Amino acid sequence: MKFNGYLATAALVTAATLTTAATLTGCAASGAQPAPPRAAATGQAGAGEAAATGHAGTGAGVEVATVRGPRIVVYKRKGAGSPWRELASPNDYGAERVFLVERHDGEWLRVLLPIRPNGSTGWIRTGDVTLTRTTHRVEVDPEAFRFTVYDGARVLRSGKVATGQDGTPTPPGRYFFTELVRPPDPRGPYGAYAFGLSGFSPTLKSFAGGPGQLAIHGTNDATVIGTRASHGCVRIANADITWMAENLAIGTPVVVKG
């Protein structure tokens, strides 16, 4: 499996085992492994509770849906008679399959999907997932070359980033963390950790054998931070990506401004 053009935001990983992962795009290392398990998003949300809609980052936070079984059926429309697609859990990196919840409607949830085109949504059944809530979010400002991590309205951490070059830009949009990966060499081009995002490069349909998935990851070249240097991923300092790995959860929303 390969992370392409990858710029993911940190998550408290919930995968219980380490499995071989792949090459991030925008860099080019291989053999990365999902990081050790951490707790998922904080707090438990009841099925009848109103989910977050619209933008992430309100004081009440947002809901994250974790798939219960080995796969999840996704419908194009609420109440549709036939499935639109099925997604496996764990995902290709060995992490539990999660979705960011956009809306509750009875026994149905509209969720943000980790597929092309970026921003795609679908409907799943509430009974097929476990709901949790997080007040964390990550915002990336490509113009200012800066990231900020929030807990509600409170700033937890901020720092500088490197973003995509002109021909392979970091696309604006709303995403979420899909997995946390530990590269085999923390001094390599991906740094200490890499977090997969639910979005994809707008210009690279594939990269190094992968699908052009975005990510946020560390780097072995701190001199590029504050510049446009990647194939679409967001690069941050190893100290920052390590902090994210220790403090954020899979499903955490990430907003790339544009």
N, C-alpha and C positions, 0 to 999 in steps of 0.2 A: 504494500500500500504506500502511496506517496502523497505528501503534503505539497501542493503546488502553489506557488506565488503567495505563500502562506503567512498569514498574520493573525494568529489567534489570541484571544484573551484568556487569562488564567481561570482555572476552575479548581474547586476542591474535588479532585477526581474520585469517582466512585467505583472504578473498575477494580475487581478483587484480585486480578492476576496481571502479570507482565507478559505481553506478547510482542512478537517482532512487529515493528512498524516500518516506516519508509522514509522516502526522501522528500523533504519540504521543497516547494518550488520557490524560487526567489533566492534560494541558497542552493545546496546540492549535496547534502550529506545523506547517508543511508544507515540503516541498522538501528534507528531510534527505537526506544521502548516506551510504552505507556508508563507513567509514573506510578508510585505506590498509591494505594487507595487513601482517599480522604473522605470526610463527610460531604454529603450533597448540600444543596441549598438549605439555609436555615429555616426551621419552623415547619410545621405541618399545616396544610390548607385543606379544609373540608371540601368535599365534592360540590356542595351546594353554595360554597362561598363565591362571591363575585370575583372574577379574575381581573388582572390588569388589562386594560385596553389602551390602544394608542401608544404613547411614548413610554419608554422605560424610565425609571428613576423617580417616581413619586414616592412620598414618604411611606406609603403602604407597601411599596415594593411590587414585584411581579411574581407570577407563578411559573414554576418549571414542572413539566410533566415527564416522569421517568417511566419507560416502558416496563411492564411487569413480566411479560412472557418473552419467548425467543424471537418474536416479530410483532409488528404493529401494522394494522390495515389502515390506510389513509384514503379518505374520500374527497373527491373534488368539491362536492357540495354537501352540506348538512342533510342527512337523511337520504342520500343517494342510494339507489338500489344495488349498484355494483361498485366494488372498490376501484380506486384510481391507481394505487400502487401499494406495495408492501415493503417495509424496511426492516432489516434484521436488527436484533439486539442480542449481544453487544454489537457495536459497529465494527468496521474493518480494522480499527486500531485496538479492539478489545475493551473499549469503554462502553458503559451502559448508554443506551440510546435515550437521548433527552430532546425535548422540544421547549421552546419558549411559548407560553400561552398568550394568545392575543385576545381571546374572548371566550366566555362561558355562555352556553345556550342550552339549558336543560341538561340532558345527558351527553351533550356534544361540546367539544372544545375546538376552537379554531387556533391552529398553531403555526408558528413560523417554521419552515422546512429547510433542511440543509441540502438544497438542490438548486440547479439553475432553472430559470433566471433568479438572481438574487432578489430576496423579498417575497418569494413564493410562499403561499399559505395553503393549508389543507385542513380537513376536519377529521378528528379522531373521537373515539368514544371514551368518556370519562372513566368507565369501568376497566379500561385496558391499561391505565396508567396510575401511578402514585403521584400526588400533587404535593409540592413543597413550595416555599416562598423565600425569595431573597430580596434584600434591600440594597444589595451591591450592584454597581454598574461601572463600566469602563467607557470613557469617552476619549476618542483620538481626534486631534485637530491637525490635519496634514499641513495646513498653511503655517501654523505656528510650530510644527514639528514637536508636538507635545501630547502626552497622555495624562489623564486624570482619573483616579479611582475614587468613587463616591460610595458612601453608606448613607442612603437617603440624600439629604442636602449637605452632609458633612464630607469634606475632602479627607481621604485616608492617605493618599500618596499621589505624587505627580512626578513627571520627568520628561526627558527628551526622547524623541523617536527618529528613526530613519524610515522613509516611506518609498513607494514605488517611483521608478524613473518615469520620464515623460511618456515613453512608449509602452510601459507596463505599469500604469498608475494603480494606486490603492483606491478601490472604488468606495465612494460614500455609501452609507446605508446602515441599517440596523441588523445586527447579527447576534449570535450567542456562542459561547464556548461549547465545542463538541467533544473534545478530548484533551488530555494533557500528556505530552510525550517527553521523555527524557532521552536526549541524544547520547550515543555511546561515548562521545568525547566532549566533556563540558567546555573544552578549550577550542572546539571546532566552530564552523561557521554558524551553527544554530545556537551556540551558547549552552547554558545550563538546562534550559527547558524550552519547549515549543508548545503553544496552545492552538489547537485547530479552531477555526471559525466556521460558521455555517454558510459562508459566502465563497465566491469564486472570482478569479481574475476575469475582467471584462475583455481582455485581449488574448490571453493564453488559454486555449481550449484543452491543452495538455502540456505537461512539463516534466521532463525526466521520468516519464512513465506514469505520472500521476494526473489527476483531473484538473489541476490548476486551482486547488483549494487554497484559500487564504489562511494566514496564521499570524500570531504574534510570538516572537521568539527572541532569544538572546543573540549575542554576536561575539566573535573573537576579534572584532575590529571596531573599537570604540570611536575611532576617528570619523566613521561614516554617520554616526548619530547626529541628527540635525541637518541631514541632507537627503536628497532623493537618490537612493542607492540600490533598491531591491527590484525584484520582478513583481512586486505587488504586496509582499508581506510587510508587516511592521516589525522593525527591529528595535529592541530596547536594551539597556544595560543589563548585564547578568545579575546584578544586585536587585534590579527592579523585577525581572522575570522570576527570580527565585522568591521574592516577596509575594508576587501574584500566586505562584504555585502553592505557597503556604497559607494563603488567606482567601482565595477565591474559589468558587465552585463551578463545576460543569453546569451549563445552563445560564451562567451569568450573562446578562445582556451587554453588548458592546455596540456603541454608536460611533461610526466614522463620519465626521462632519464633512460637508461638501457644499 
